[in-house]
Amino acid sequence: MSEINIINENDLIKKKEFNVEIEFSKGEIIKEEIKLLTKYPNSILAACINGKISLPKKKGHIFFDRNYDDFKLLLYYLKKGKMPKFKNINEEKIFFKELDFWRIPLKINTTKLLQFDLTYTASCFNIEKNNTTLTNPNNLHGIILLNKSLTALTPYVEFSIFLFNPFNNNKKFFFGLVNKKHFLQNHINNSFEDGSAPFIFYWDIYKNKVIKNRNGGVRNWVEFKKPCQCYWNNYEIKFGMKYDQRKHSISLYRNDIELDVEISNIDPGMVPAIELHLEECKIQLSPNCDCQELFYL
């Protein structure tokens, strides 16, 4: 049976060591800089490394009863300052699980701007102002996608819509997410409502309902617990959508107020999309804040 000792508080500091050796549950041993592992001083990981939390020592190494393959995802984030490129959804969940276990915040500088995608824009729409403003001068129908998916880097999309006659019963306005891998250019003239365009869900603004697409193409309505009273203020209203990458869910916003509907089981990489059948309207995307610091804890 191997010898196990307990690390005394500030043991590493007293020895003036700059590196520490860690052994994992399957016997892997790594050597990393103390400065890197204590990058977030209020984290559990930093407390374990600097001796504030007593840990077992195995053959002279700090011992973590953790899976090293999982810990490597965390090391990548600490070294690179960005999230790893995940092979699958399970690996993504493992990464967030490690962040939670070690109480390390996800801090990311983002400069990505959401814009309308000119490649996936119905011909009836006019796009201007650096691809952030859409106008529809006629009464034709169409779909438009945004250029980036919702991720931890770009978790929120918001836009203001201006209508000259918002109370016309013939109008349609849908806001949702699509899988761009299965969305073809000819889909931009189709409709979410009749299921001819691939989607995961869309919010029917005028009917105040959300429709989801299940396996096998079965669709079901999701009612708001409280009616979504989308009051138009001087023919203008703001709508937003926020993606929680940990929970893989979407929250909906109207005029900066979060509604009581959360859409779960959202696959990563879904792209915001809008379907319009509105006469004389303008949509203005709200700009993302450059170098925004995002914390998930």
N, C-alpha and C positions, 0 to 999 in steps of 0.2 A: 504493500500500500504506500503510495507516494506521500511525502511529507507536506503538510499544509500548515502554514502560519498565517497570522493576521497582520496586515499592514498597519503600522502605527501611524497616527495622524502626523501629517507633514513629513513622512519618512522620505519621500522623494525630494522634497525641497531641501531637507537637511543634507542629503547626499549631493545636492547641486547637479542632479541629473537633468539632461536635456531630452533624453529619449526614455521610453518605457517599453518593456516587453509584455505582451498580453498573450495568454494561452486561452483557447476556446474549447468548447465542450468536446469536439472531435479530435483534439490534439494539435490543431493548427497554432503556430506561434508567429506573431508579427511584432515588428519593432517600429514604433511611430513616435513622432515628436510630441512632447507634452504640450507644447504651445498649440499644436493643431487640435489635440483632443480636448483642450480646455478653451477652445475658441469661444464658446458660449459659457461664460463663468457661472451662470445660474442654473446650468443644466445638471442632470443627474450624472452624466458622463464626466463632466468636469469635477464634480464632487468625489467621484470614485477615483479619479486619477490623482487629484491633489491631496487625497488622504482624509477628506472630511467625512467620507463614508468608509467604514471598515470593510475590507474585502479579503477573501482568502488568497493566499499566495501558494502556488504550486511549483515546486522545484525552482524557486526564485522568481517566478513569473506571476504577474497579476493574473487571476483566473476569472474569466467571464463565462458563466454557464449559458452561452448564447451560440447561435448558429453563425459561423464566420461568413458564409455566403450572404446571409442577410446583412451582417454588419458591414460588408464591403460596399453595399449600396450607400450606407451612411457615410463611410469614409470618402467615397467619391464626392458626395455633396460638400463635406467639410473641406476637401482639397480644391475642388473646382468652383465652389460657390454657385453651383447650378444643379438641377435635378438630373439624375441619370436618364439615359434613354432606355425605357423599359421594354423587355422582350414581350411581355404579355401583361394582362390586367392583374394577375396574381402577384407578379413581381412589383408592380406599382403599389399594391396593398401592403406588401411586406415592407417597402420603403417607408410608408407612412406609419406602419406599426413600430418600426425602429425609432422613428422620430418621437412617437408618443412615449415609448418605453424609456428613452434617455432624456425626455423632456427638452428636446432641441427644437427651437423655432425654425420654420421655413422662411428664410429671408431672401427675397429675390428682387433684383433690380430689373424692371421691365421697361422697355422702350417700344414694345410692339404696339402698333396702332391698328385698330379694326377699321376696315374700309369696305366699300362695296366692291365686289369682284366683277370686273368688266367682262370676264369670260362667261360668267353665269348670270347674265342680265337680260331680261326680256327686252325686245326691241322697242317696246312702247315706252320705256323709261328713259329719261335723260339724266346722266350722271355728271356732276360738276363739283367744283371746289375740292380738288385733291381726292376725288372719289368718296366724299363724305356726305354729299347732298344729292338726293333723288327727287326728281319732279316727274309727274305724270300729267301731261297737259290734255289728255283725252280720257275716254272711258273704257279703254282696252284693258284686258286682264293679263297678268304676268307674275312671275316669280323672280326674286333676286337673292343671291347668296352673298355672305360676307367673305372676306379673303382669308380669314384665319379661324381656326376652331377655338372653342372655349377651353382654356387650360388654367393651371395655376399662374401662368404668365399673363393671360388675358381672361380673367374669370368673369368679367362683367361687360355687358353690352347694353347701351341705352340710346334711345333716339327720341326725338320730338317729331310729332306729325302734325301738320297744319292742313286743315280741310276747309274748303269754302262752303260746303254744305254737308256737315257731318251727320245730319239726321235723315238723309235719304235712305230709304229702306232697301234699295237695290245695291248698296255698297257691301263689299266684303274686305275684311282685313284680318289676315292670319299671321301669327308670329311664332316660329318654332325652330326646330333643329333638324338637319338632314345629315345623312351619311354621304359625304362627297364621293366616296369610292363607288357608290351605287347610283349617284345622281348624274345623269347625262345632260348634255346641253339642250337636247330637245325637251327635257322635263320642265324647262323654265316657262313654257307656254301651257303646262298642264295645271292641275289643281291638287292641293293637299286634300281638299274635301272629298273628291271622288276616288282618292287612293291611287291615282295614276302616277303621282310623283312620290318617290320613296322618302319616308320621313320616320322619325321615331315619335314625335309628338308635335302638336301645334295648338296654339292658343287662339280660339275664335273670339276676337275682341268684341264683336257686336253681340254675340250670344252669351258672352261671359262664361264660356266653358273651355275645357281642355280635352283634346282627344288624343289617345295613345294608340300606338300600333304594337300589338302583341305578336308572339310567334304564330306563324301560319296565316298572317294577315288579318287576324281578328282584331277589330277595333272596339274600344269602349269609351264612353264619355266619363270624364271626371268632373263632378260638380264642385263649384266653390261652396265652402261651408256657409259663407256669407256672400250675398250677391256682390259681384264686382261692379260697383257703380262707377263706371268710367266716364265721369262727368267731363265735358269738354269746356275748357276755360278759354273763351274768345277763340274757339275753333282750334285750340292747340291742346295736346295732351302728351305726356311722356310715358314711355313703356321701357321696362328693363328686364334683364334676365341675368341671374348670377349662378355660376357653376361651382359646386363644391367638389373638388377633385378627390378629397378623402372619402366622401360619402357617395360620390358619383350621382349627385342629385342636382336639380335645378330649382331655384326659387324665382318667383315672378314679382315684379315691382310695377306700380302705377303711380306716377307723380312722386317718386322717391319713397313710396310707402310699400313695404313688403306685404304681399297678399298671403292668404292662408292656404295656399296650394303649393305643395312641394312634389316635383316629379322625380321619382326614384328610378334606379337601374338605368342610368344614362351611360352609354358606352363612351370611353374616351375618344376624342377626335371629332366630335359632332360639331357641325358648322351652323351658325345662326342663319336663318332664312326668313324672308318676308314674302307673303303673297298678297297682292293688291288687286282690287277691282274698284278703283276709286277715281272719280272725276275731279280734275284740278286739285292735286294734293302735292305737298312737299314733305320730305322726310329728311331730317338733319341728324346725323350720327353725332353723339357726344364724344368729344376727344378723350382719349386715355391720358392719364397723367404720366409724363415721361419720368423714368427712373423712380417709379413708385416702389416703396418698400412694402412687400407683402409678408405678413406674419401669419402662420398657421400654428396654433399651439393648443 
